[in-house]
Protein backbone atom coordinates (compact mmCIF):
# COMPACT_ATOMS: atom_id res chain seq x y z
CA UNK A 1 0.00 0.00 0.00
CA UNK A 2 1.39 3.38 -0.96
CA UNK A 3 0.32 6.60 0.71
CA UNK A 4 1.25 10.04 -0.51
CA UNK A 5 3.90 11.74 1.62
CA UNK A 6 1.77 14.86 1.41
CA UNK A 7 -1.29 13.04 2.79
CA UNK A 8 0.79 11.61 5.61
CA UNK A 9 2.47 14.94 6.40
CA UNK A 10 -0.84 16.82 6.46
CA UNK A 11 -2.48 14.21 8.70
CA UNK A 12 0.47 14.11 11.12
CA UNK A 13 0.59 17.92 11.27
CA UNK A 14 -3.11 18.03 12.03
CA UNK A 15 -2.79 15.34 14.71
CA UNK A 16 0.11 17.28 16.27
CA UNK A 17 -2.17 20.32 16.47
CA UNK A 18 -4.58 18.30 18.62
CA UNK A 19 -7.17 17.26 16.05
CA UNK A 20 -9.16 14.03 16.27
CA UNK A 21 -10.66 12.32 13.23
CA UNK A 22 -12.91 9.43 12.32
CA UNK A 23 -11.89 7.18 9.42
CA UNK A 24 -14.44 8.86 7.15
CA UNK A 25 -13.09 12.32 8.08
CA UNK A 26 -9.53 11.20 7.27
CA UNK A 27 -10.74 9.90 3.91
CA UNK A 28 -12.61 13.07 2.98
CA UNK A 29 -10.26 15.74 4.40
CA UNK A 30 -6.94 14.19 3.42
CA UNK A 31 -7.93 12.14 0.38
CA UNK A 32 -6.81 8.86 1.95
CA UNK A 33 -8.46 5.90 0.23
CA UNK A 34 -7.88 3.50 3.16
CA UNK A 35 -7.77 5.46 6.45
CA UNK A 36 -7.30 2.35 8.61
CA UNK A 37 -4.21 1.39 6.63
CA UNK A 38 -2.87 4.95 7.01
CA UNK A 39 -3.37 4.78 10.79
CA UNK A 40 -1.55 1.45 10.91
CA UNK A 41 1.23 2.87 8.74
CA UNK A 42 1.65 5.83 11.12
CA UNK A 43 1.76 3.49 14.10
CA UNK A 44 4.41 1.34 12.43
CA UNK A 45 6.30 4.55 11.70
CA UNK A 46 6.43 5.23 15.45
CA UNK A 47 3.51 7.60 16.07
CA UNK A 48 1.38 6.93 19.16
CA UNK A 49 -2.04 6.99 17.46
CA UNK A 50 -4.88 6.17 19.84
CA UNK A 51 -8.39 5.03 18.90
CA UNK A 52 -11.20 6.22 21.15
CA UNK A 53 -14.77 4.98 20.91
CA UNK A 54 -17.28 7.81 20.99
CA UNK A 55 -21.07 7.59 21.29
CA UNK A 56 -23.11 10.50 19.96
CA UNK A 57 -26.47 11.73 21.21
CA UNK A 58 -28.29 9.28 18.89
CA UNK A 59 -26.51 6.32 20.46
CA UNK A 60 -24.29 5.69 17.42
CA UNK A 61 -20.78 4.54 18.28
CA UNK A 62 -17.75 5.32 16.14
CA UNK A 63 -13.97 5.54 16.51
CA UNK A 64 -11.95 8.75 16.62
CA UNK A 65 -8.19 8.71 16.17
CA UNK A 66 -5.75 11.07 17.87
CA UNK A 67 -2.05 11.46 18.49
CA UNK A 68 -1.17 10.94 22.13
CA UNK A 69 1.73 10.49 24.45
CA UNK A 70 2.96 6.92 24.59
CA UNK A 71 2.38 4.96 27.78
CA UNK A 72 4.99 2.64 29.27
CA UNK A 73 3.09 -0.36 27.91
CA UNK A 74 3.02 1.22 24.45
CA UNK A 75 6.76 1.91 24.62
CA UNK A 76 7.47 -1.69 25.57
CA UNK A 77 5.34 -2.89 22.66
CA UNK A 78 7.15 -0.56 20.26
CA UNK A 79 10.54 -1.73 21.49
CA UNK A 80 9.46 -5.36 21.31
CA UNK A 81 8.25 -4.93 17.74
CA UNK A 82 11.45 -3.11 16.73
CA UNK A 83 9.77 0.04 15.44
CA UNK A 84 12.72 2.23 14.41
CA UNK A 85 11.79 5.62 15.89
CA UNK A 86 9.22 6.81 18.40
CA UNK A 87 7.61 10.10 17.42
CA UNK A 88 5.31 12.32 19.42
PEJO-V727100 format. One record per helix or strand of 2 or more residues. SS is the DSSP state (H for helix, E for strand). FROM is the first residue (numbers start at 1). LEN is the number of residues. If there is no record, write none. Layout:
BEGIN
ss = <SS;SS>
from = <FROM;FROM>
len = <LEN;LEN>
END
This chain:
BEGIN
ss = <H;H;H;E;E;H>
from = <5;23;35;49;61;72>
len = <12;8;10;7;7;10>
END
